[in-house]
Amino acid sequence: MLTCKQLVSHSSDYLDAQLPLRGRLAVRLHLAMCVHCRRFIRQMKLSQAVIRRLPDAAIPELDALVEKLAQAQDLSHLASPAKPD
């Protein structure tokens, strides 16, 4: 049987349906017995659903906010590169 740590390491492949049959069965067996990992997988599914609903285009306001925060924290290396004129 998988440990919780092993389940976490296989969770992305499980959620993306990329595990072979034996791996899927091992994950499902663990999930049947572990309430904490069931909660973890539920949260991962919810996160995927939220991310899928995000717009594909960049949000200018968000870019400006990130740049302001980076400057305020002197983390300018996190800000997007300067655009040429």
C-alpha positions in Angstrom: 0.0 0.0 0.0 1.1 3.5 -0.7 2.2 5.9 2.1 0.7 9.4 2.2 4.0 10.8 1.0 4.0 8.4 -2.0 0.4 9.3 -2.8 1.3 13.0 -2.9 4.2 12.3 -5.3 1.8 10.5 -7.6 -1.2 12.8 -7.2 -0.6 14.9 -10.4 -0.3 11.8 -12.5 -3.4 10.4 -10.9 -5.4 13.6 -11.5 -4.2 13.8 -15.1 -5.1 10.1 -15.7 -1.5 9.3 -16.5 -0.9 6.5 -14.0 -0.9 2.9 -15.2 -3.7 0.6 -13.9 -1.6 -0.7 -11.0 -0.8 2.9 -9.9 -4.4 4.0 -10.1 -5.5 1.0 -8.0 -2.8 1.7 -5.4 -4.0 5.3 -5.2 -7.6 4.4 -4.9 -6.9 1.8 -2.2 -5.0 4.4 -0.2 -7.8 7.0 -0.7 -10.4 4.4 0.5 -8.5 4.2 3.8 -7.1 7.7 4.4 -9.4 10.6 5.0 -6.5 13.1 4.9 -5.4 12.1 1.4 -9.0 12.1 0.2 -9.2 15.7 1.4 -5.9 16.5 -0.3 -7.1 15.1 -3.6 -10.4 17.0 -3.3 -8.5 20.2 -2.8 -6.2 19.5 -5.7 -9.2 18.9 -8.0 -10.8 22.1 -6.8 -7.5 24.0 -7.5 -7.3 22.5 -11.0 -10.9 23.6 -11.7 -10.2 27.2 -10.5 -7.0 27.4 -12.6 -8.9 26.2 -15.7 -11.3 29.1 -15.3 -8.6 31.8 -15.1 -8.3 33.9 -18.2 -5.5 33.0 -20.6 -4.6 36.6 -21.3 -2.3 38.6 -19.0 -4.0 41.0 -16.6 -2.3 44.4 -16.8 -3.4 45.4 -13.4 -1.9 42.2 -11.9 1.4 42.8 -13.6 1.5 46.4 -12.3 0.7 45.1 -8.8 3.4 42.5 -8.9 5.9 45.2 -10.0 4.9 47.6 -7.2 5.2 44.8 -4.6 8.6 43.8 -6.0 9.8 47.4 -5.8 8.5 47.8 -2.3 10.2 44.6 -1.1 13.3 45.3 -3.3 12.6 42.2 -5.2 12.9 43.7 -8.7 14.1 40.4 -10.1 10.5 39.1 -9.7 9.0 41.9 -11.8 8.5 41.3 -15.5 11.4 42.5 -17.7 11.3 46.1 -18.9 9.6 46.5 -22.2 11.7 48.3 -24.9 10.4 51.7 -26.1 
